[in-house]
């Protein structure tokens, strides 16, 4: 029998989300029904609302969910009702990348996470009509969500679900880009462009890695100050006309490695110029279709630079999320410093606060039916 839930539905481009009653399918084989306790808001959610990522409406978004297991479908034998879990991205489990524990590069990543492909079809209906769902195998802007066993990670019950929810995407992307993809050596220098949730998470990741010179670049003074609080040794405004010269001076000739979270071509060019010879720049943004990056060829070749695209922090959630939790327990990943909580019914206010930069990472506390 379908399960009554409350979901935040987006009905059209740039429209406010509306909390409405819907019906959710019971869990099928390999699925887990999760009562959502909290859910982070990510720029990817906003990109669908603005249609930078074009998906049809109406749709239920949300992909940084945390909660409590309500029921398990056939074949799910290692989870029990009452277990606390974090939800992450989906993957097929059958392709070469999944078999190599690289699920972020699953051959059908887009079909599963964005198009919401599911064996049983759309999981959410309203008055018999299907609603776009299964977003990242969860659609967790709702009081209950259906996930696959593959994208659910069990955590200890003493951990705060409303603090750790963003580990499923934004935070694992930032920390993972550093620890899993760039892999700096202790004492290396690191610079990040964009001090949002992913950028600030990368600052924490660089501190964990033992980088001696950690720099953040952003336009907002409050975010630069927060970057320093989280481990940055240097911070510069992105609109400084002498930015490249100052970055190269601060790093003694250029940074060993960097991360761009903005997806802005001019920023990627600046970031590349801020690297020393043999430097690596990781790219994690998902800008509008058609966006192209460029840097002067003789500089790129002459300096032996590397660009590296990174999805979801190169993480395998069942392995990496427990690693992140250990850093959190030891005080090395103080994610609570970048979070602001909102009740579910204030989801639009939370989205606006993220868009205007007044909040780094909004996390919704879900109401219970």
Secondary structure as the mmCIF struct_conf table of DSSP 4:
data_model
#
loop_
_struct_conf.conf_type_id
_struct_conf.id
_struct_conf.beg_label_comp_id
_struct_conf.beg_label_asym_id
_struct_conf.beg_label_seq_id
_struct_conf.end_label_comp_id
_struct_conf.end_label_asym_id
_struct_conf.end_label_seq_id
STRN STRN1 UNK A 3 UNK A 10
BEND BEND1 UNK A 12 UNK A 12
TURN_TY1_P TURN_TY1_P1 UNK A 13 UNK A 14
HELX_LH_PP_P HELX_LH_PP_P1 UNK A 15 UNK A 17
STRN STRN2 UNK A 18 UNK A 24
HELX_LH_PP_P HELX_LH_PP_P2 UNK A 25 UNK A 27
TURN_TY1_P TURN_TY1_P2 UNK A 29 UNK A 30
STRN STRN3 UNK A 31 UNK A 40
HELX_RH_AL_P HELX_RH_AL_P1 UNK A 43 UNK A 49
TURN_TY1_P TURN_TY1_P3 UNK A 50 UNK A 51
BEND BEND2 UNK A 52 UNK A 53
BEND BEND3 UNK A 57 UNK A 58
STRN STRN4 UNK A 59 UNK A 60
STRN STRN5 UNK A 65 UNK A 72
TURN_TY1_P TURN_TY1_P4 UNK A 74 UNK A 75
BEND BEND4 UNK A 78 UNK A 78
TURN_TY1_P TURN_TY1_P5 UNK A 81 UNK A 82
STRN STRN6 UNK A 84 UNK A 87
BEND BEND5 UNK A 93 UNK A 93
BEND BEND6 UNK A 95 UNK A 95
HELX_RH_AL_P HELX_RH_AL_P2 UNK A 96 UNK A 99
TURN_TY1_P TURN_TY1_P6 UNK A 100 UNK A 101
HELX_RH_3T_P HELX_RH_3T_P1 UNK A 103 UNK A 105
TURN_TY1_P TURN_TY1_P7 UNK A 107 UNK A 108
HELX_RH_AL_P HELX_RH_AL_P3 UNK A 109 UNK A 113
TURN_TY1_P TURN_TY1_P8 UNK A 114 UNK A 114
BEND BEND7 UNK A 115 UNK A 115
TURN_TY1_P TURN_TY1_P9 UNK A 119 UNK A 120
BEND BEND8 UNK A 123 UNK A 123
STRN STRN7 UNK A 124 UNK A 126
TURN_TY1_P TURN_TY1_P10 UNK A 127 UNK A 128
STRN STRN8 UNK A 129 UNK A 131
STRN STRN9 UNK A 132 UNK A 132
HELX_RH_3T_P HELX_RH_3T_P2 UNK A 135 UNK A 137
TURN_TY1_P TURN_TY1_P11 UNK A 138 UNK A 138
BEND BEND9 UNK A 141 UNK A 141
STRN STRN10 UNK A 142 UNK A 142
BEND BEND10 UNK A 143 UNK A 143
STRN STRN11 UNK A 144 UNK A 148
HELX_RH_3T_P HELX_RH_3T_P3 UNK A 149 UNK A 151
STRN STRN12 UNK A 152 UNK A 155
TURN_TY1_P TURN_TY1_P12 UNK A 157 UNK A 158
BEND BEND11 UNK A 159 UNK A 159
HELX_RH_AL_P HELX_RH_AL_P4 UNK A 161 UNK A 164
HELX_RH_3T_P HELX_RH_3T_P4 UNK A 165 UNK A 168
TURN_TY1_P TURN_TY1_P13 UNK A 169 UNK A 169
HELX_RH_AL_P HELX_RH_AL_P5 UNK A 170 UNK A 176
HELX_RH_PI_P HELX_RH_PI_P1 UNK A 177 UNK A 182
HELX_LH_PP_P HELX_LH_PP_P3 UNK A 184 UNK A 185
TURN_TY1_P TURN_TY1_P14 UNK A 186 UNK A 187
STRN STRN13 UNK A 189 UNK A 193
BEND BEND12 UNK A 196 UNK A 196
HELX_RH_AL_P HELX_RH_AL_P6 UNK A 197 UNK A 209
TURN_TY1_P TURN_TY1_P15 UNK A 210 UNK A 210
BEND BEND13 UNK A 212 UNK A 212
STRN STRN14 UNK A 213 UNK A 218
BEND BEND14 UNK A 219 UNK A 219
HELX_RH_AL_P HELX_RH_AL_P7 UNK A 221 UNK A 229
TURN_TY1_P TURN_TY1_P16 UNK A 230 UNK A 231
BEND BEND15 UNK A 233 UNK A 233
STRN STRN15 UNK A 234 UNK A 237
TURN_TY1_P TURN_TY1_P17 UNK A 238 UNK A 239
TURN_TY1_P TURN_TY1_P18 UNK A 241 UNK A 242
HELX_RH_AL_P HELX_RH_AL_P8 UNK A 243 UNK A 250
TURN_TY1_P TURN_TY1_P19 UNK A 251 UNK A 252
BEND BEND16 UNK A 253 UNK A 254
STRN STRN16 UNK A 255 UNK A 260
BEND BEND17 UNK A 262 UNK A 262
HELX_RH_AL_P HELX_RH_AL_P9 UNK A 265 UNK A 273
TURN_TY1_P TURN_TY1_P20 UNK A 274 UNK A 274
STRN STRN17 UNK A 275 UNK A 283
TURN_TY1_P TURN_TY1_P21 UNK A 289 UNK A 290
HELX_RH_AL_P HELX_RH_AL_P10 UNK A 297 UNK A 302
TURN_TY1_P TURN_TY1_P22 UNK A 303 UNK A 304
STRN STRN18 UNK A 306 UNK A 309
BEND BEND18 UNK A 311 UNK A 311
HELX_RH_3T_P HELX_RH_3T_P5 UNK A 312 UNK A 314
HELX_RH_AL_P HELX_RH_AL_P11 UNK A 317 UNK A 329
TURN_TY1_P TURN_TY1_P23 UNK A 330 UNK A 331
BEND BEND19 UNK A 332 UNK A 332
HELX_RH_3T_P HELX_RH_3T_P6 UNK A 335 UNK A 338
STRN STRN19 UNK A 339 UNK A 343
HELX_RH_3T_P HELX_RH_3T_P7 UNK A 344 UNK A 346
HELX_RH_AL_P HELX_RH_AL_P12 UNK A 347 UNK A 355
TURN_TY1_P TURN_TY1_P24 UNK A 356 UNK A 357
BEND BEND20 UNK A 358 UNK A 358
BEND BEND21 UNK A 360 UNK A 360
STRN STRN20 UNK A 361 UNK A 365
HELX_LH_PP_P HELX_LH_PP_P4 UNK A 366 UNK A 367
#
